[in-house]
Amino acid sequence: MSTRVPDGEFADRLAAVRDRLTETDADAGVWFGATSIEYLTGFDHVRTERPVVLAVTADRVALTVPRLEVERVADNPRIDAVYDYFDYPGGDPVETAVGMLDELGVERVAADAEGPPGVMGYEGPDFTEFVGVETQSWVDRMRWAKSDAEVDLVRGSARWANLGHRYLADRAEVGAHPATVSQRASLEASRAMLDALGDRYVARTRGDGPVTAGFISGEQTALPHGHTANRRLEAGDVLITGATANVDGYYAELERTMFVGDPSEEQEHYFAVMLEAQSVAIDALGPGASISAVDDAVRSYFEEQGVADLARHHVGHNIGLGAHEPPYLDRGWDDHCAAVDDREDRDREMEPGHVYTIEPGIYTEDAGYRHSDTVAVTEDGTETLTYFPRDLEGNVIR
């Protein structure tokens, strides 16, 4: 199982954006987004108030970085030239990047934004003050469908997420604190991953481990984005868990609804409805399937069961380098595509390489019920990448 993006992937990605560049009047493609820069070059960085700017021309790849990133990017074989400024605001990052474009002979760019994002206090200026800019979302669209190598990285994340989740389930018990159970499971799974991979593990974290596992409990589960309560587990608690692992920047998502002790009849009922809704969603996936129809199918099922008022969100989203990526399994997806000028009919359908989280949920006043599995669309169907038990018996903690 692969643990890093193959070098050939970056060559293919750069070739693809260069093809798009020939269709425009621009001399270079420019990216400010950290994920897009990583996707095209393999250079990952923590986005702060210090902008990083990537430029791709027909024959050159150049990058502007703050001084503190120079050593990290110097050996990247995909970047031909590195320009740096000392810091922000004194280092004039945009002016440095404009100078980079001047040296490349660039007068007009196709960029993913008009300037660096306003992150951590960055206040401009935009590129439009110095050079002609037309905006594009080439990389965002390219990331919808993953290559076989990318899917394999997500598959690896699912494998280690499953281990983290197993440790989580094994350590959860009456009297345990959710925070310490989560920390222990994450530590043990990270240690196992690092020991197993050895030097094949690609260092992508700063201090924390590559595997993360945790849960929310009790009344917090009634909130789709609830917090870890400062309360020890009690018999009768509902848990909504989550586990993932960082495999060269790629992620899977695994979530389960679990019970501390035998669930009540009401809890069993809502669990069964949620589980069937997830099955309905998974069955609706496949190459050529309508993206919006998946959410429609689940909504129809919830209405049949009389629980549509308990739904709080759509069925799921694409996943890969980002925790949430388009397309979104949302009944409004067709309308969204119609409102965006450059969306084609195919943007409304699933393709091989799409990787989705399938996580329909229902939320009562007392608790929430949601599984999430990561499912890849293949040439002839689907592959469910996460594999922790979904059934009720497999999710009862005794």
Secondary structure by P-SEA (a helix, b strand, c coil): ccccccaaaaaaaaaaaaaaaaaccccbbbbccaaaaaaacccccccccbbbbbbbcccbbbbbbcccccccccccccccbbbbcccccccaaaaaaaaaaaaaccccccccccccccccccccccccccbbbbbbaaaaaaaccccaaaaaaaaaaaaaaaaaaaaaaaaccccccaaaaaaaaaaaaaaaaaaaaccccccccccccccccccccccccccccccccccccccbbbbbbbbbbbccccbbbbbbbbbcccccaaaaaaaaaaaaaaaaaaaaccccccaaaaaaaaaaaaaaaccccccccccccccccccccccccccaaaaaaaaccccccccccccccbbbbbccccccccbbbbbbbbbbbcccbbbbcccccccccccccc
